[in-house]
Amino acid sequence: MTAGVTIEFSGLTKTFGAVKAVSDLSFTVEPGRVTGFLGPNGAGKTTTLRMLLGLVRPTSGSATFGGTAYRDLPTPLATVGSALEAASFHPGRSAANHLLTYTQAAGLDRERVQLVLHRVGLGAYGDRRVGGYSLGMRQRLGLAYALLGDPRVLVLDEPINGLDPEGIKWIRLLLRELADEGRTVLISSHLLSEVQQSVDEVVIVSHGKLIHRGSLASLDQSEQKQVIVDATDRAGLAAALGAAGYTVSPLRGGVLVDNAEAADVGRIAFAAGIPVTALSQKRVGLEESFLHLVGEEGAL
Ligand SMILES: Nc1ncnc2c1ncn2[C@@H]1O[C@H](COP(=O)(O)OP(=O)(O)OP(=O)(O)O)[C@@H](O)[C@H]1O
């Protein structure tokens, strides 16, 4: 087992001129779990991760590994492995050669190179020039670099981006293994659907602010039922449902009724003498809950 470290964000804020990229973020990321750091493009995820890794100075607040800022870590590579945007590797050099350079610079055992190449599935490709690598292979190499120091914490920015379905399955298993080994795993994504099967916990940000923090299950509002119903007399139908105490909103092809059962909606329409032309039960899925939270319902 590898003892993970809790990542602690406290009042973290960053302004660029008039833009408040990150606004008073406070939350913790626990060891032994895969945590998804989610939000639409421009929500402030990359800026937050860059502050955590000491690449951007916060305007106020702090981001630490168990209370220690990145720049104060005695052995940074052994504590935190990170892969921010698709890392730039020299196209003419081999993957093994790149990793060896970092290994030597950090005073790590050179055997780590082959070990991490195997762990990310590049064991047979280590001697090839990185210039010939696909985007997915470059993502794997970024991950190999992150794993070099056998770190207790992994911070990965959009690690699933660019992977094919087989690669997605592979990284899902790897992230799970890393968390099961006791490590703290934080991955960012702008799509819940992309990481939904990989994460245990979610932290959702929008416009730099914390919107939701909890287990993946906490996003599940499937117990919240909606009904889609339609009638030739749509206005009359909406009025009858409103009078019965339901919240209704217009859709392009009918009326959406919140917290309702199809049978009850049908009964109300019948009692009002309005024949329905469509009636279906709808459950609010994870992705819809996510888009609702970040205010992007229009994106559906
Ligand atoms: N160096 C900078 N100078 C000025 N504004 C910046 C800078 N870096 C980020 N921003 C702004 O801060 C906000 C948050 O950007 P950030 O890249 O952190 O978001 P993000 O959630 O990571 O989005 P993406 O997934 O698109 O990278 C955006 O409005 C962005 O334009």
The ligand as an SDF file (V2000), in Angstrom:
LIG
                    3D

 31 33  0  0  0  0  0  0  0  0999 V2000
   -2.8120   33.3420  -18.0630 N   0  0  0  0  0  0  0  0  0  0  0  0
   -4.0580   33.7990  -18.1610 C   0  0  0  0  0  0  0  0  0  0  0  0
   -4.3230   35.0850  -18.4100 N   0  0  0  0  0  0  0  0  0  0  0  0
   -5.5780   35.5540  -18.4920 C   0  0  0  0  0  0  0  0  0  0  0  0
   -6.6940   34.7920  -18.3320 N   0  0  0  0  0  0  0  0  0  0  0  0
   -6.5070   33.4890  -18.0960 C   0  0  0  0  0  0  0  0  0  0  0  0
   -5.1880   32.9130  -17.9880 C   0  0  0  0  0  0  0  0  0  0  0  0
   -5.3380   31.5730  -17.7350 N   0  0  0  0  0  0  0  0  0  0  0  0
   -6.6760   31.3450  -17.6830 C   0  0  0  0  0  0  0  0  0  0  0  0
   -7.3770   32.4730  -17.9020 N   0  0  0  0  0  0  0  0  0  0  0  0
   -8.8460   32.6070  -17.8710 C   0  0  0  0  0  0  0  0  0  0  0  0
   -9.3160   32.0190  -16.6840 O   0  0  0  0  0  0  0  0  0  0  0  0
  -10.5340   31.3000  -16.8930 C   0  0  0  0  0  0  0  0  0  0  0  0
  -10.3710   29.8570  -16.4650 C   0  0  0  0  0  0  0  0  0  0  0  0
   -9.4880   29.1720  -17.3660 O   0  0  0  0  0  0  0  0  0  0  0  0
   -8.9890   27.6770  -17.1660 P   0  0  0  0  0  0  0  0  0  0  0  0
   -8.0950   27.3480  -18.3090 O   0  0  0  0  0  0  0  0  0  0  0  0
   -8.4550   27.5220  -15.8060 O   0  0  0  0  0  0  0  0  0  0  0  0
  -10.3430   26.8690  -17.2880 O   0  0  0  0  0  0  0  0  0  0  0  0
  -10.5550   25.3160  -17.5240 P   0  0  0  0  0  0  0  0  0  0  0  0
  -11.7100   24.9300  -16.6770 O   0  0  0  0  0  0  0  0  0  0  0  0
   -9.2890   24.5810  -17.3180 O   0  0  0  0  0  0  0  0  0  0  0  0
  -10.9770   25.2410  -19.0250 O   0  0  0  0  0  0  0  0  0  0  0  0
  -10.3450   24.3610  -20.1820 P   0  0  0  0  0  0  0  0  0  0  0  0
  -10.8740   22.9840  -19.9560 O   0  0  0  0  0  0  0  0  0  0  0  0
  -10.8890   25.0330  -21.4090 O   0  0  0  0  0  0  0  0  0  0  0  0
   -8.8520   24.4880  -20.0520 O   0  0  0  0  0  0  0  0  0  0  0  0
  -10.8650   31.4890  -18.3650 C   0  0  0  0  0  0  0  0  0  0  0  0
  -11.7550   32.5770  -18.4780 O   0  0  0  0  0  0  0  0  0  0  0  0
   -9.5180   31.8240  -18.9900 C   0  0  0  0  0  0  0  0  0  0  0  0
   -9.7000   32.6050  -20.1460 O   0  0  0  0  0  0  0  0  0  0  0  0
  1  2  1  0
  2  3  1  0
  2  7  2  0
  3  4  2  0
  4  5  1  0
  5  6  2  0
  6  7  1  0
  6 10  1  0
  7  8  1  0
  8  9  2  0
  9 10  1  0
 10 11  1  0
 11 12  1  0
 11 30  1  0
 12 13  1  0
 13 14  1  0
 13 28  1  0
 14 15  1  0
 15 16  1  0
 16 17  2  0
 16 18  1  0
 16 19  1  0
 19 20  1  0
 20 21  2  0
 20 22  1  0
 20 23  1  0
 23 24  1  0
 24 25  2  0
 24 26  1  0
 24 27  1  0
 28 29  1  0
 28 30  1  0
 30 31  1  0
M  END
$$$$
